[in-house]
Amino acid sequence: MAHVRLFRHYIHLPYVILGLIDFLVLICAFALAVFFKYFGDLSFFQDNLAFLLPSAVVFALFNLLVMVSLGVHQSRIEDGMSGMMLRTIMALIVGIPLCGFGYLVSSDWLWYLGSSSVLTTATVFGVFLLGSARLLFFATVGKERFKRKVLVLGAGFRARQILEDLKTPFNRKGFTLTGFVALPDEPVEIGADNLLDIPTTIHHYILKHPVNEIVVAVDDRRKGLPMEDLLECKMEGIKIVDGATFYERESRKVALEMVTRGWLVFSDGFTVSSVFGFGKRSLDILAASILLLAGAPLMILTAIAIKIEDGLDAPVFYSQERVGLNGKVFKVYKFRSMITDAEKNGAVWASQNDARVTKVGHFIRKVRIDELPQIFNVLNGTMAFVGPRPERPVFVEQLSEKIPFYSERHRVKPGLTGWAQLCFAYADNEEDTREKLRFDLYYIKNQSLLLDLLVIIQTVEVVLFKKGSR
C-alpha cells in the first residue's frame, strides 16, 4: 500500500516511513552528543538511558515538526537530495532555540536540553546521520518499491484526465500505470501506446500480469460494466476503486469534471462533529493569538513604512467585502498594498506585476505581511485560520455561474491560510480559480484537526520560500 490515511487525509507511505526513520535517527544523534559530553562509559550510559530519553524524544520531535513545516521530505522530489539536505540543515538550526524554549518550560524534566553544546553537537551529528540514513533508505527502497501497479478500466474522457493530470513525476508518486482497457462502443481518447489489448478477460490478464488496483474510469456506466469480471478480480484481492476517488487520493484534490452530486453524496467525507467544531475554533484562537504576538513588530514596521511612502494622511489598512460562511458577506482587513484609488473603475483581478501595487505593497505581498490584519477576522469569528481564500461578492457571483460546485466552498469559514494556498499559486483568472477549487473541495471533504495542523505548519514553507504569493 502506497498511502496511509490519517484522519481522512492521504499521506504517501514512504514519507511516513522516512519521517519515522528521521525521528529515530535524531534520537540517536542526541544520545551520541550526550554520551560524549557527559558519559564516555557505555555501561554507565546504558544504566542512565531512561533519564536521557525524554530530552532525546523532545529534541527529535521539535526538529521533525520544523522539517515538516519546511517541506523537507517533499523537497526530495523537486530539489533532489542536495535540496532536501539544505532544508534539513535549516530546520535543525531553527530547532536549536525551540529546544532551548522546551528546556525553559520544563527544566526539571528535560535536563540535557539545557546544554547549548549538547544541542549544537546533536545538530551536527543529526546532519551527518540523517544524510547517511536517507542515502541508505533511497538506495534500499528504490523508486518503485512502494508503488502500486494500477490498471484503468476505461479509455474515454475520464481516463484521459487521469492520464494527463497524474502523469507528471510530482503527481505520480504512489503508482505505476500498467495501461488502459477500453470498453466496447466507448469513444477512445487514450493513445495506442497506453492501451492494453486484452483478448479474453481482465481477470485472466491480471493472473499473468499482476496488478494491485483497478481504477474504474468509465464515462457512462449506464452502458454496463463487466461486473462478473470485476468480481473475479475482487476475489483475487485486487482493490477496485472509482476513478474520481483515485484521482482525489493521488492528487489531493477533487476532479470537478469527474464528480457528480451523487458522488459527493455517497463518497466518504463532508462530516463535521461538534467536537471538531470546538477543537477547530480553539485551534483558530490559539494560532491567531500566537501569530498576533509574533507578528506585532512586523505589523508596526509595516504601518510605519506605508506612512513613509504614501504620507501621514494615507490609510494604513483597507477593508473589503468578502463572502464567508453560508454566503454571508463580511469585511476583511488587510494592510493597504495598492494606491488609494486602485479600484476607481471597479473591481478587477489582481495580476502579476500589477501597476497599482506600491513599493511597500510589493514587498509585503511577497512575504504575505499584507494579510496579517486578518488575524482580527479570525479572532472575531468571521474567518478561520485554515480554510478557502475568501473572495469578493462580485467575483463569487460570476464564478458560481461558470464553475460547477463553486458555491460549496462557502460551506466552511474562509481561512487566513488553506490547502489550496499551499498547493497552488495565486489565482488571477477563471481557470486558476477552477484549479484552486479542486483543492478547496478536497479540504472541505476531508477537513480534520490533523489536516489543519499540517496546513498551519507548512504555511511556514510558503512564507519562507515565497510560494503562491503575488
Rosetta blueprint (number, residue, H / E / L):
1 M L
2 A L
3 H E
4 V E
5 R E
6 L E
7 F L
8 R L
9 H E
10 Y E
11 I E
12 H E
13 L H
14 P H
15 Y H
16 V H
17 I H
18 L H
19 G H
20 L H
21 I H
22 D H
23 F H
24 L H
25 V H
26 L H
27 I H
28 C H
29 A H
30 F H
31 A H
32 L H
33 A H
34 V H
35 F H
36 F H
37 K H
38 Y H
39 F H
40 G L
41 D L
42 L H
43 S H
44 F H
45 F H
46 Q H
47 D H
48 N L
49 L H
50 A H
51 F H
52 L H
53 L H
54 P H
55 S H
56 A H
57 V H
58 V H
59 F H
60 A H
61 L H
62 F H
63 N H
64 L H
65 L H
66 V H
67 M H
68 V H
69 S H
70 L L
71 G L
72 V L
73 H L
74 Q L
75 S H
76 R H
77 I H
78 E H
79 D H
80 G H
81 M H
82 S H
83 G H
84 M H
85 M H
86 L H
87 R H
88 T H
89 I H
90 M H
91 A H
92 L H
93 I H
94 V H
95 G H
96 I H
97 P H
98 L H
99 C H
100 G H
101 F H
102 G H
103 Y H
104 L H
105 V H
106 S L
107 S L
108 D L
109 W L
110 L L
111 W H
112 Y H
113 L H
114 G H
115 S L
116 S H
117 S H
118 V H
119 L H
120 T H
121 T H
122 A H
123 T H
124 V H
125 F H
126 G H
127 V H
128 F H
129 L H
130 L H
131 G H
132 S H
133 A H
134 R H
135 L H
136 L H
137 F H
138 F H
139 A H
140 T H
141 V H
142 G L
143 K L
144 E L
145 R L
146 F L
147 K L
148 R E
149 K E
150 V E
151 L E
152 V E
153 L E
154 G L
155 A L
156 G L
157 F H
158 R H
159 A H
160 R H
161 Q H
162 I H
163 L H
164 E H
165 D H
166 L L
167 K L
168 T L
169 P L
170 F L
171 N L
172 R L
173 K L
174 G L
175 F E
176 T E
177 L E
178 T E
179 G E
180 F E
181 V E
182 A L
183 L L
184 P L
185 D L
186 E L
187 P L
188 V L
189 E L
190 I L
191 G L
192 A H
193 D H
194 N H
195 L E
196 L L
197 D L
198 I L
199 P L
200 T L
201 T L
202 I H
203 H H
204 H H
205 Y H
206 I H
207 L H
208 K H
209 H L
210 P L
211 V L
212 N L
213 E E
214 I E
215 V E
216 V E
217 A L
218 V L
219 D L
220 D L
221 R H
222 R H
223 K H
224 G L
225 L L
226 P L
227 M H
228 E H
229 D H
230 L H
231 L H
232 E H
233 C H
234 K H
235 M H
236 E L
237 G L
238 I L
239 K E
240 I E
241 V E
242 D E
243 G H
244 A H
245 T H
246 F H
247 Y H
248 E H
249 R H
250 E H
251 S H
252 R L
253 K L
254 V L
255 A L
256 L L
257 E L
258 M L
259 V L
260 T L
261 R H
262 G H
263 W H
264 L H
265 V H
266 F H
267 S L
268 D L
269 G L
270 F L
271 T L
272 V L
273 S L
274 S H
275 V H
276 F H
277 G H
278 F H
279 G H
280 K H
281 R H
282 S H
283 L H
284 D H
285 I H
286 L H
287 A H
288 A H
289 S H
290 I H
291 L H
292 L H
293 L H
294 A H
295 G H
296 A H
297 P H
298 L H
299 M H
300 I H
301 L H
302 T H
303 A H
304 I H
305 A H
306 I H
307 K H
308 I H
309 E H
310 D H
311 G L
312 L L
313 D L
314 A L
315 P L
316 V L
317 F E
318 Y E
319 S E
320 Q E
321 E E
322 R E
323 V E
324 G L
325 L H
326 N H
327 G H
328 K L
329 V E
330 F E
331 K E
332 V E
333 Y E
334 K E
335 F E
336 R L
337 S L
338 M E
339 I L
340 T L
341 D L
342 A L
343 E L
344 K L
345 N L
346 G L
347 A L
348 V L
349 W L
350 A L
351 S L
352 Q L
353 N L
354 D L
355 A L
356 R L
357 V E
358 T L
359 K H
360 V H
361 G H
362 H H
363 F H
364 I H
365 R H
366 K H
367 V L
368 R L
369 I H
370 D H
371 E H
372 L H
373 P H
374 Q H
375 I H
376 F H
377 N H
378 V H
379 L H
380 N H
381 G L
382 T L
383 M L
384 A E
385 F E
386 V E
387 G L
388 P L
389 R L
390 P L
391 E E
392 R L
393 P H
394 V H
395 F H
396 V H
397 E H
398 Q H
399 L H
400 S H
401 E H
402 K H
403 I L
404 P L
405 F L
406 Y H
407 S H
408 E H
409 R H
410 H H
411 R H
412 V L
413 K L
414 P L
415 G E
416 L E
417 T E
418 G L
419 W H
420 A H
421 Q H
422 L H
423 C H
424 F L
425 A L
426 Y L
427 A L
428 D L
429 N L
430 E H
431 E H
432 D H
433 T H
434 R H
435 E H
436 K H
437 L H
438 R H
439 F H
440 D H
441 L H
442 Y H
443 Y H
444 I H
445 K H
446 N H
447 Q L
448 S L
449 L H
450 L H
451 L H
452 D H
453 L H
454 L H
455 V H
456 I H
457 I H
458 Q H
459 T H
460 V H
461 E H
462 V H
463 V H
464 L H
465 F H
466 K L
467 K L
468 G L
469 S L
470 R L
